[in-house]
Amino acid sequence: MRVGTIVVALLAAIALCAVVPAAHAGCTYDQAVQKMTAVANGLGQKLAQAKTPDETQKIQAGYAKLNEGGEALAKQDYDKACTIYDGIAKDLDLKP
């Protein structure tokens, strides 16, 4: 193999390594769907147990954020969806 060919192959491999981890890093579709389901179920349970209008309003805000997560999921932005679902879970003390 010629040195020029080796250098080109090496540069191509480096470029591929720079791109591939970004595509596979973070949250997957399945993880996002699992978190969405867990958060939706948790919100339903919290809403059923809400005792004050403030609690109800906070849970309704959680549902609005859940919709934002669904939009991110539909756009295949799984990291964003998971971040949103994790934020809801943290804000409302849910287990995603």
SULKA-V117108 format. One record per pair of residues at least 24 apart in sequence whose ideal C-beta (glycine too) atoms are under 10 Angstrom apart, sorted by the first residue. I is the first residue (numbers start at 1). GAP is how many residues later the second one is. D is the distance in whole Angstrom. If there is no record, write none. Layout:
((I | GAP | D) (I | GAP | D))
This chain:
((22 | 57 | 10) (25 | 54 | 8) (26 | 51 | 10) (26 | 52 | 7) (26 | 53 | 4) (26 | 54 | 9) (26 | 56 | 7) (26 | 57 | 9) (27 | 46 | 10) (27 | 50 | 9) (27 | 51 | 4) (27 | 52 | 5) (27 | 53 | 9) (27 | 54 | 7) (27 | 55 | 4) (27 | 56 | 8) (27 | 58 | 9) (27 | 59 | 9) (28 | 50 | 6) (28 | 51 | 10) (28 | 54 | 9) (29 | 44 | 8) (29 | 47 | 8) (29 | 49 | 6) (29 | 52 | 9) (30 | 48 | 9) (31 | 47 | 7) (31 | 48 | 10) (31 | 50 | 9) (31 | 51 | 6) (31 | 54 | 9) (31 | 65 | 10) (32 | 37 | 8) (32 | 38 | 10) (32 | 40 | 8) (32 | 41 | 5) (32 | 44 | 10) (32 | 45 | 9) (32 | 46 | 5) (32 | 47 | 9) (32 | 48 | 9) (32 | 49 | 4) (32 | 50 | 5) (32 | 51 | 10) (32 | 52 | 9) (32 | 53 | 7) (33 | 40 | 7) (33 | 45 | 9) (33 | 48 | 9) (33 | 52 | 10) (34 | 48 | 10) (34 | 51 | 9) (34 | 62 | 8) (35 | 34 | 8) (35 | 38 | 10) (35 | 43 | 10) (35 | 46 | 8) (35 | 47 | 6) (35 | 48 | 10) (35 | 49 | 9) (35 | 50 | 4) (35 | 51 | 7) (35 | 53 | 9) (35 | 54 | 8) (35 | 59 | 10) (35 | 61 | 4) (36 | 30 | 7) (36 | 33 | 6) (36 | 34 | 7) (36 | 36 | 10) (36 | 37 | 7) (36 | 45 | 7) (36 | 46 | 9) (36 | 48 | 9) (36 | 49 | 6) (36 | 52 | 10) (36 | 60 | 8) (37 | 48 | 9) (37 | 59 | 9) (38 | 47 | 8) (38 | 51 | 8) (38 | 56 | 7) (38 | 57 | 7) (38 | 58 | 5) (39 | 24 | 10) (39 | 26 | 9) (39 | 27 | 6) (39 | 30 | 8) (39 | 45 | 9) (39 | 46 | 5) (39 | 47 | 9) (39 | 48 | 10) (39 | 49 | 5) (39 | 50 | 6) (39 | 53 | 8) (39 | 55 | 6) (39 | 56 | 9) (39 | 57 | 5) (40 | 26 | 6) (40 | 29 | 10) (40 | 30 | 9) (40 | 45 | 9) (40 | 48 | 9) (40 | 54 | 10) (41 | 53 | 9) (41 | 54 | 10) (41 | 55 | 10) (42 | 46 | 8) (42 | 47 | 7) (42 | 50 | 7) (42 | 51 | 9) (42 | 52 | 4) (42 | 53 | 7) (42 | 54 | 8) (43 | 45 | 7) (43 | 46 | 10) (43 | 49 | 7) (43 | 51 | 7) (45 | 49 | 8) (46 | 46 | 6) (46 | 47 | 8) (46 | 48 | 7) (55 | 37 | 9) (58 | 33 | 8) (58 | 34 | 7) (59 | 29 | 10) (59 | 33 | 7) (61 | 27 | 9) (61 | 30 | 8) (61 | 31 | 9) (62 | 25 | 9) (62 | 26 | 5) (62 | 27 | 9) (62 | 29 | 7) (62 | 30 | 5) (62 | 32 | 8) (63 | 25 | 9) (64 | 24 | 10) (65 | 26 | 8) (65 | 27 | 10))
